[in-house]
Amino acid sequence: MDYEAHVELARALSTSASLESARSLAIVESRLRRGDSTPVHVHEAPEAFHALEGVLAVFVGGEELELAPGESVVAPRGVRHAVRAPHGPARYLSGSLVRSAARYEDFLRAVAPPLPDAAAWTEGEDAFRLSALGAANGISLVGAPGELPVAAAQAA
């Protein structure tokens, strides 16, 4: 792991949020294959992203930012966002202030494998399970992977 990247991510979060209510700072390394994306979601605390390898597209509200390795961005609390690997594989760090680091890991494991279809993200048992895991840390899923925050905002 790149220690300096962790420090930069923590610094970005600390300047954008009050640390008074945080119980844990969770920093997670993730990988995406070309075209893969996270579901559209919203946090009650900011979430920071730091590209390590490849290009990482970060959709924050209605804006798309492409991060090259070494670049970071913070999605403010309450703003719909998602990340995608548009040109090839990408490796990145994400960090957020969470109530429980263990429940945050559970949530990340649950959203990592793709569900069979887009409806599974918003309907049925899978959607209920993902919503419950996210709620433990103030995270709401508002769209399936591949949707953009703008499109999700219009549909809501």
N, C-alpha and C positions, 0 to 999 in steps of 0.2 A: 504494500500500500504506500501511496505517496503521502508522507506526513505533512508536507507543506500544503498539499491540496486540502487535507482535512482542516488544517489551521485556517486556510482562506475561507472554506465553507463555514466554519464556526464563526469567523469574524463577520462574514456577510450576514449571517442570521442574527448575531448579537446586535448589529447596528440597525436591523430592521424590525426588531421585536423586543418587547419587554420580557426579560428573563424571570420576572417575579413569579409567574404562574407556571413556569416550566418545571416538570418533574424530571425529564430526561431529554438529552440532546441525542437524537438518533442520526447517525451518518451511515449510509448503506452504499456499498458498491454494487452496481447493476450493469448488465450487458443486454443489449438489444441486437437482434439480427436485422439486416436491411429490411425496412418496411414495417418492422414491429413498432408498436406504440403502447403506452400505458392507457388505461381508461381515463376519460375526462373526470376530474375530481376537484374538490374544494377542501381546504384545510382551515381549521380555526386559528392556526398559527402559520407564519410564512414557511415556504419550502424553498430551499436553495438547491441549485444544480451546478455541477462543475464537470466539464467534459475532460476525460482522461485520454481517450483514443477515439478516432473517427469524428464524424460530425454529428452533433446532437441538435435536433430541432426542438425548441421549447415553445409551446403555444401558451401564451399567457393572455387571458381575455381575448381580445381580437387581434393580437399581435403575434407574429412568428419571428423568433430569433434563432439564428443558426450559430451554435457555439463550436469553435474549433478547440482542440486540446489546449488546456490551460485557461479557458474562459469560463466565467461563472455568471449566473443570473439568479435573482430571487423572485419567486412568485409571491406577491403579498397575500396575507390572510384574506379569506373570503373571495378570492378571484379564481375562476375556473381555469384549469391548466392541464396540460398533458405533454408528454415528450415522445419523440419518434426518432428513429434512425433512418433518415431519408436516402442516404447514398451508399450505405454499406454498414457493416457492424459498428457499434459504438459501445464504449465503456465509459461510465460516468459515476459520480458520487451524487447522492441526494441527501439532504439533511433537513430535519424538521424538529421542532420542539414538540414532544409528545407526552402524554400522560403515563404511558407504559411502553417501554422499549420492547418488552416481550410481546405485547399485543400488536405492536407495530410490525414486528417480524412476522407474526401470524398473518396479518393483513397482506404484507408484501408477498408471502408465499401463496396466498389464496388468489391474488390477482395476476401472478406470474404466468401460469399456464393459460393458453387461450381457451375460452369456452366455445362450445360447438357453433353457436350462432349469436348474432348481436342481441336478440331478444332475451337470451339467458342472462345478460347483464342487467336487465331492467324488470324481468318477470320471473316468477317461480322461486324454487328453493335456493338456487345458486345466487340469485339477486338478493334474497333475504339474508343468506349467510354472509355475503360480501358486505352488505349494508351494516350488519351487526358488528363485523370485525372492524370496519372503518369507524363506526360510531364510538368505539372504545377509545379512540384517539381524536375525535372531532373531525373525522374525514367523511365527506359525503361523495358517493359516486354519482355523477350526473350524466354520464355517457359511456358508450362502449369504446374499446380500443379502436383506433382508426377514425373515430369522429373527431372533429375539431371543436374546441371550446366555443367558437362562434356559432357553429351549427347547433351544438347542444343548448346554447343559451336561447336561441330562437325557438327550439322545440319545447323548452320548459315552460 
